[in-house]
């Protein structure tokens, strides 16, 4: 509660700071409120850092904090409404029309000042009462602190030096184990340990066997400990299936033998010598599950250990062969020396391996101590515990403070106990590991407090509640508010990153010095929630540069916790029905019942002063607004005057009325994927607009012909865009008419513009003005998307030729963007010579998408291969003219993602030393001739192929890659084929050395 109240007060103080000039007419009351709020802010900071023994503040303190929050929000609303009616800049922005209406505006402004003065006097009295009420009822910073249970946990978190404000200090390049443990899906423990065993076995063919090789050499031994033998058997069986069809040379075994120790042998007294061990093995081999007969025992009594071992080897037929021997249920470490001598007597060829399974972790450790190796501990606990050790042993963990404390418990012991108490709940272990990774600076007091709170073998809900509270209290204060905000969304409802960030800023949940810094802070909050596994990536997944594009409250336990905390913190308005809450601001004051609908509410907006308080209206996906859709928009524009965020995305809206300009506080306008007429945006004039998002962008990964356009719809550029000086994102706007040429020049005045997406015709004046504007914005642009279209009527004409040596474009394009990180170039005219201008000096460029640029191998090597920070390269239709794409040595040093969608490309090769960090290849093709050199890619994790036919050479190269990359296949069904399963089986039969995923059509 203290964090939420603190956020509301901080937001109000920021608003007062930003609007100092306009508030001069009511300066006295504002100054008093400002002073009161600063005092309350200091007191709230103390409350946020301190938690009483009960784990939360008492009801009296919580009530006072809610009153402070409500007061701060009402003050903010009053100031917003006053500024909206009083700001002269909004009137000047209207030009001549605004000048003619200056006198009526002045009258309205004076009336607004009078109303604001009256309201602020009332709020001033309330502020004084709230301040006195704290003293009257003895609301103070709690002094008592608890030590145990949930209260102690809360105290530990609050009392730590950095509180909950510590951000993730580093991002490591995770090793495979840690990367798997931190995956956003539930861990596939069986698959992960299968890959571990396959890597261990592959080492047997890389010179790790005893020097000299030959028959009788020491085979490579791998001990596997599992809590139950069924789990160990399942693991080994899966490994055997992979090996049976693997094409990797080091995983080729001529013979596989399974030796099971009989159950009676578990009595240690029965096996006190190697002879007894071998006879028990031989008996189980010849008569599984039955005792040894007297005649056999009489014969074997006259045989020594070597003779028994040879007899077993003859039965198994492993002599002289590269063999894999599985010893199931070996629990007799005191006889391992004799067992190893017997294995040597088997006479297996060099490169053989032995997998020993046991139910006891200590036995596995004792066996592997002979070889100075670690055993494979196949358990959920070990999987996450090992991941935690990799985190705390990272370069930025404050492990030294544990070691410096005399008599302190070792950190590894604390972590061990925490994971043991979480067992067998994978959810709790994964949540803790994510929290440890995101914030590797937990103090000893914090971790000890968590350890005391947890109880072994308690139900999942109880354990999860404690772990969620621990992770929640470790969040930065702004991230807490952002997490509780998700309570308004349904479980499994995917929400885009940009949508949440825009709403958080509009709601005032995060505040910075300006809008840009607030967005940056909101982005950090989103990352904090993802890193700590409170939310998981949604359907949009993760971008090629590693950014999560959407999120979802996937776990029902997380959603339950978030809703309970939101209610406890009085974050939600109980008067607004949950099924409608996500459409509006959280503090809108609207009363809507379960039976109400968004269509009915917007159709006839009731006369209410609360409508002025709505700052967010999100109608995304409301396809039922077809009837009276124009009236809906007019009602919104006439009555919700303080809107800061308006999304009409994927609605049936076809026009933006002139009343849209009444929303003078609007910061985000999203009209993507609508049928809004192109020209509706031409007359928009919203002086405080930060993001104008329009048009439709087709990102479907399909091969297109050169005549097809990936961008289907754009909106016209506002005529007075130069007066919208706070614009930071201008997406999918078109400059096509004659007067647009001058508008292209004026966008150079938008000094805050970070992301620009434009479409221009292939006219010299348009191209020159665009590049001149880009040159002028060289210090602010971070993302640029350019499409150059042919002029109407010239679609079939050959593309014009540009000569940069003679074309005057060099005279206007004097400065390349310094901070450009993303470039999308769709040069439909084929004038690929414009691309080098944009790539010049691209030291920070991380993502490049090209279409119709007609590059060749030489162009790629000169302009793309040496970009120092390039992580993602996407070549779409017409981007490349040759059939062979070759990545040469020392080129693309930081490339991680390669996507090919150009049907011209039929050969791809990777030289040794090329793209050493490449992790994923996606290739859409109509015909594939070769994919060579992938064994030269040490970081390769996944290959995704979409096409009709894959050459055998490509399959073999993928199968023999040492990383065993995941292969995703999307092949069109053969005509007349009833089902896809036969194709799936035939593919698996030759590719079982690694994971294969068959995409359904």
Secondary structure, DSSP 8 states (H G I E B T S, - for coil): -HHHHHHHHHHHHHHHHHTTTGGGGGHHHHHHHHHHHHHHHHHHHHHHH---TTSS--HHHHHHHHHHHHHHHHHHHHHHHHHHHH-HHHHHTTTHHHHHTHHHHHHHHHHHHHHHHHHHHHHHHHHHHHHHHHHHTT---------SHHHHHHHHHHHSTTTT-----------HHHHHHT-SS---HHHHHHHHHHHHHHGGGTT-S-TT-STT---EEEEEEESSHHHHHHHHHHHHHHHHH---GGG--SEEEEEE--GGGGSGGG--SHHHHHHHHHHHHHSTTS---HHHHHHHHT--HHHHHHHHHHHHT-TTS-EEEEEET---GGGHHHHHHHHHHTT--TT-EEEEEES-HHHHHHHHHTTT---EEESHHHHHHHHHHHHHTSTT--THHHHHSTT---HHHHHHHHHHHHTT-HHHHHHHHHHHHH-TT--HHHHHHHHHH--TT--HHHHHHHHHHHHHHTS-HHHHHHHHHGGGS-TT--EEHHHHHHHHHHHTSS--SSHHHHHHHHHHHHHHHHHTTSSEE-TT-B-TTS-B-EEE---HHHHHHHHHHHHHTT-S-TTB-HHHHTTB-TT----B-TT--HHHHHHT----GGGGG--EEE-TT-TT--TTHHHHHHHHHHH-TT--EEE-TTS------GGGGG-TT--EEE-TTS---GGGGTT---TT--EEE-SEE--------TT--SEEE-EE--TTGGG-TT--EEEEEEE-STTHHHHHHHGGG-TT--EEEEEEES-HHHHHHHHHHHHHTTTT--EEEEEEE--TT-TTS------TTTSTHHHH-----SS--EEEEEETT--GGGHHHHHTT-TT--EEEEES--B-HHHIIIIITT-TT--EEEE-TTSB-SSEEEE-TT-STT--EEEE--TT--EEEE-TTSSTT--EEEEE-S---EEE-GGG-TT--EEEEESS---HHHHHHHHT-TT--EEEEE----TT-S-SHHHHHHHHHH-TTS-EEE---
